[in-house]
Each structure stands twice: as C-alpha cells, then as structure tokens.
C-alpha cells in the first residue's frame, strides 16, 4: 500500500490476499516490499543562495567573553589549588587547568599525590614566566610585557615562555612564541634560536632559522664557526647536515 500524504491515514493501491497469492510477487510464501518516504523540506530555510555566505561554524571568543570568563572563575568558583613558583604563590582551578593542558590533567587526575594536594610546587620556572602562561591559559591571550622588560629581555622572556608551553603541552602558546621569535632572528640569535627549536621540537621555528641562514650563504662559514654553532654541531650533528642540505645543496 502507498500513503499519498504523510499526514493522512488514507491509502491507495491496496492488494487483496487472494490477488497477492496468485501474483508473481509471492515466492515460497515470501515477498519483498520497497518503501519510499517523502519528507517535506522548507527549501528557503536550508538552501543558501549563491551570493550568501554560510555562518561561521565556531566564532572566535572576543575580549569581552574572556573577561567574563575570568570574572566567573575568580569570583564565583573558589580556587582549589595553589601553585608555588619561585617563592611566589598563584591560585587556580584544577579542572580549568586540566581542561587546557594534558600535563595538568595528568597532574590533577592521575595517581600522583598532586591530584589531591592543596598546593603544588613547580620548579625550574620563573614566576614572571609562569604568570604569563597562567594568564594565557585563562584568557587565550598573552598579556602585554612588563614596562621594564625591553629588547633582549623580551626575547628571552618569549624563549622561556616557549619552553614552558612545550613543557605543559600548550601548542597554541608554543606557536605564538615561535612566531614572535621568528621575527627576531639575526646573526647574534640564530644559533640560540635553532638550538631552542630543535630541543623543543618546534619545526616552524627551525624552518625560520634555516630560511634566515639561506639568505646569508656568504657568511655561513663564519656563522658555523661561532661558539653557538660549535655547540650545536656537538649536540645535534644531524641538524647541521639538514641545514647544509637545505642552504647549500649539492649540484646535480
């Protein structure tokens, strides 16, 4: 039988049992049935005109959303852990840190003592670096550098922040730091930056170093003899082989 209207119980094309038994559709007391469903669709609501742009799938949170999140967390949800870094104390929320970092997740939800301890000590990190990392975790943005931090000190701060981002598996922060460092590569920093990129598996930063060195082929010999590169050759000889293959490839 066929339903002409999905909203109606009226049917057409009914076949009696006698006719069905005499027809060729019945074989070994069995027959096949094919069903067709018609679903009404409001085309105007589901089809975009060629000139229309689809809505964004996941809008980027703006600054007001970040501030609202900070107010909610700091005012409405009591902190449940303190973090001791270099003699300074930071208050935070276990679940929020765990949601942003797989390392914090293992720290606070795994079998380690820290998952219930009210205070956690973090070594080998300056308080200023940890504060910047913590601000990024809560807001998604890097705070402006302190007024007394300029020039080389800002670059050093970014280097330390990249190390912290790698340590706590904050990939977006790591990429932001790599982008900032890539913009400050020169003859005096390229060896240190390349060492940092290799040590912390930062491929985009290593590529930026290689691109810089490719532009200074005439000075490459002098650069390779510098103290920084002599240590790189000792620590990462394969990186130097890769560098030479990219900067001075063998003629065909």
RAWO-V72091 format. One record per helix or strand of 2 or more residues. SS is the DSSP state (~ for helix, > for strand). FROM is the first residue (numbers start at 1). LEN is the number of residues. Records with the same first field share a line. If there is no record, write none. Layout:
# RAWO-V72091
SS: FROM-LEN + FROM-LEN
This chain:
# RAWO-V72091
>: 2-2 + 11-2 + 81-5 + 88-5 + 119-4
~: 17-6 + 43-4 + 63-14 + 94-7 + 102-8 + 113-3 + 127-13 + 152-16 + 171-12 + 190-10 + 203-12 + 217-8 + 227-9 + 237-11
